[in-house]
Amino acid sequence: MEEKYRNLIETTETSEVIFHGKVFDTIVKTVTLADGKSAKREIVVHRGGACVLPVDDDLNCYMVRQFRSPFEKIILEVPAGKLEEGEQPLVCAERELLEETGFVADEIIEFGPMIASPGYDSELIWLHMATGLTKVGQRLDEGEFLNVEKIPLKELLAMAEDGRISDSKTQLCIYKAAGRLGI
Amino acid sequence: MEEKYRNLIETTETSEVIFHGKVFDTIVKTVTLADGKSAKREIVVHRGGACVLPVDDDLNCYMVRQFRSPFEKIILEVPAGKLEEGEQPLVCAERELLEETGFVADEIIEFGPMIASPGYDSELIWLHMATGLTKVGQRLDEGEFLNVEKIPLKELLAMAEDGRISDSKTQLCIYKAAGRLGI
C-alpha cells in the first residue's frame, strides 16, 4: 500500500460467517481503524457475475425482462448471471448470452468490471458487449423465467438518461456501447 | 402487473430475517414461481444511499479515496453515503457533499436512481451532480477516514473507460455529467 494512503488503512482482526448461502455469504468483521479504534464491518461476500449487451448489425439490442425478488418488480436488464466456480467472466457472458437470449456472437468485447456497492458488498460484475449475433435458441435454467425484448441502442440510451432503465450494469453497458459505436 | 408479464411473476410465501445489521439485513424468502414450483430467495435489504459528483466552474471534480473492507483496498469514488431514516436522497447528497468534501453547492442536479445488484440486493443509490461549489470545510463522521482528490472531469471519463475507476455509481455519475456538460 502506498505511503500516502497509510492514514486510510484498516486491519481485520476477526471475521465471523453469519449466513452461508447459495448466492452470497453474510460475514461480520471486527476491524482496527487508522486511529487505533475498533469498528464492525457487515459484509456480503459474492463470487461475482458477468453481463453482456447483445448488439446486432442494425444497432438493435436484446434485453431481458424478469421478476426481481428484492424489488418485487419486473426489471429490464442486459442478460447476466453469476460466475460458476472458477469460471472466467468472458465465458460466463458467452454462456448467459446463449442461455437467456439464444444468441452466439462472433465477438464479445470486454468493458471491464464494475463494483456493485463497495461499502459492504464484494460483488464485481464484468461488463461486455456482443456483436455478430447468430440465433441458435434459448436454453433457460430450470426455474428461470424471462422475456427477451429487442430495443434499439439509441432508445436504450434515452431510457438510461430518463430513468426508465435503472439497473447499474445495464446503464453502464449502454453508455460504454454507445461510446464505442459512436451513438 | 400487466397481463403480458403474467408468465414472469413469483409470489412470496414466507420471509425469515437471518441477520439484522446496522447497514443491511439478510433475509431468506420462500417463493412460488410462475410454474407453481417453490424456490428460495436470499436477499440483502438495504435502505439505499445517495452520491454526488461535485464539479467546479473549471470542470474539476472532487473525489474521495477510502479503504473499502469488502475488497481490502483503497477505492476512488464520488462522495456518497447511506440514507438516514426518512431522509430524502437530495438531502443525503447535500449532507455527504459537505461532510466528505467540505463543499456547499448552488445547485444539485438529480440523475435518478441506480440499482446496485437487482438479483439479491434491494439497494437503490440516487445519483447527483453538484455545481456552483463553495468551500466551507470537511465534517467527517467519527471513524471515517478519506482523502479528497481534485481530478478533471475529462480525466475521470478516461478513467471510467480504461478501468481505473470501477465503482458503478461513480462511473454512472461521470458518464451522465459528461453527457450533460458536453464533454
Interface residues (C-beta under 8 A of the other chain):
Chain A: M1 K4 Y5 N7 L8 I9 E10 T12 I18 F19 G21 K22 V23 F24 T26 V28 K29 V31 L33 A34 D35 K37 A39 K40 R41 E42 I43 V44 V45 H46 G49 R65 Q66 F67 R68 S69 P70 F71 E72 I74 I75 E77 K82 G112 P113 M114 I115 A116 S117 P118 G119 Y120 D121 S122 E123 L124 I125 G143 F145 L146 N147 E161 D162 G163 S166 D167 S168 K169 Q171 L172 Y175 K176 G179
Chain B: M1 K4 Y5 N7 L8 I9 E10 T12 I18 F19 G21 K22 V23 F24 T26 V28 K29 V31 L33 A34 D35 K37 A39 K40 R41 E42 I43 V44 V45 H46 G49 R65 Q66 F67 R68 S69 P70 F71 E72 I74 I75 E77 K82 G112 P113 M114 I115 A116 S117 P118 G119 Y120 D121 S122 E123 L124 I125 G143 F145 L146 N147 E161 D162 G163 S166 D167 S168 K169 Q171 L172 Y175 K176 G179
